[in-house]
Every structure is written in structure tokens, then in C-alpha cells.
Amino acid sequence: QVQLVESGGGLVQPGGSLRLSCAASRITFSNYAMSWYRQAPGRERELVATITSIGGRTTYADSVKGRFTISRDNAKNMVNLQMNNLKPEDTAAYYCNAQHSVMTRIEYWGQGTQVTVSS
């Protein structure tokens, strides 16, 4: 079945950087918009960043603009999230999402990777 597997989470000090990766399998990766969401304890899941299937256009939550960069490698079926200047409020479980660019009801989720920003 379809799998999205995240990696790269961990503990980092404020101001530090992490790079999250999501490897997709058993989908035609180039047909899917890819996104990163996050969910902190007691809070709703929020959209962090999206990159379109064609053209690679990116959008970001206001809270991460200028600090996070989403990118994709269609040859490797991977999407990455480079996170710089991390803040304690970035602490959350981060989830990879794939949404079909045409049949938007078709979407898949990864299992999540924890990011903790603390001194």
C-alpha cells in the first residue's frame, strides 16, 4: 500500500536547524501536491508548507515564512522541509501529506516525526 515515511526529527536548541524528509512509495509522486503539517499537544493540526505537483510552487504558513523551505525531488519520490532559526513554538509532531492534484479527495498521511525545540 501507499507509504509516506518521515525522518529527520529530533531535539534542537532555539536558533538551530533541522531537515525533515518524507519518502513516498507506491504512488505516482509527480501527480501529488506535497505538504507538511504539524500538531502540537492540545492544538489542532496546522498546515506548514505546500509544494505543488507541477511547477513546484510553494506556500507557507505566516509563522514559518522566511525560516522554512519546502522542496521536492520527483526522481527520488521525496519531499523535504528545511527548518532554520527554530523556535520553541515550532515544537510539534510533523506530518507529511500527499494530495492528488486532480482527484483531491485522494490523500495520504505519514506517521509523523517529532520536532522538539528546547534549550
N, C-alpha and C positions, 0 to 999 in steps of 0.2 A: 504494500500500500504506500501512499504518498508519505514521505517523511521530510520534516524540516528539523534540523538538528543545530541548535545554537551552541556556541562555545565562546570563551574569552572573558567571561565574567570573573569577578573576584573582589578583593578588598583593595582600595586605593585611598591615598590621602587626598584631602581637598587640594585642588590645583593640579592633580595628576591626570593621567590619560589611560584609557583602555580602548581596545579594539574588539568589538564583537563581530563574530562571523556566524552565518547561517548557511548550511549546506542543504540543498534541496535534492530530492531524488524522486523518480517516477512521476515527474510532471514535465511538460514542455515549458521549461523555465522561461523562455523568451516571451511566452504568452501571458505572463503574470506580472502584475504590479506587485512590488515587494515593499513591505513596511516593517517598521519596528514600533512596537507598543511597549508600554511599561505600566506596572501596577505596584504601588506602594501599599503597605499594610493599612487597611481601613479606608482606602481610597479606590475610586473607580479606575478601570484600565483607561489609559490615555494614549492617543496617537502621538508618536515622537517624530517620525520621519517616513516619507514615502518616496519611492523612485518608480517612474512609470516603466511599462514593458518596452515601449518603443520610444526612442529619443532620450530616455534616461532623465526626464525632467524630475526635479526634486522639490519637495515641500517639507517644511519643518514647523514644529510647534514653536511658538514665540519664545518659550522658556529655554530652548536649546539652540536657537539661531546664532550663528557665529561661533559656536563651540562644537557642534556635532556635524559630521559629514557622512551621508549615506552614499554607497556606491554599489555597483553590481558588476559581476563578471559572468556574462551569459555562456561563455565557453566552459566555465567551471561550475555553473549552476550555483553560484554563491552570491550572497549579499552581505555587505559589511557595514558596520557603524563605527566610525572613528569618533571617540568621545574625548575631547580635550577640556582642560580647565574645569574638571569635575567639581561639583558642589555637593554638600550633604543632602540637599533636596533632590539630587539625582538618584539617590538610593532607592532601588526598586528591583523587582523581577522584570527582566526584559524579554519580550516575546517577538519572534519572527512571524510574519503573516504573509501569505501569498494569496492574492485575489485575481481571478481570471479577468483579463482586461475587457472582455466582451460579455461573457456569462458571469456577471459579477456576484451571483449567488454562490458560485463555486469558490470556496476559500479554505485555506488550511492554516493550522497553527503549529508552532513548535512547542516544546515542553517548557521553555523558559530557561534563562540563566540569571543568576543573582548578581547584582552590582551593589556594592556597599562602599559608600564614600564616608570615611571617618578618620579622624586623627587618633 
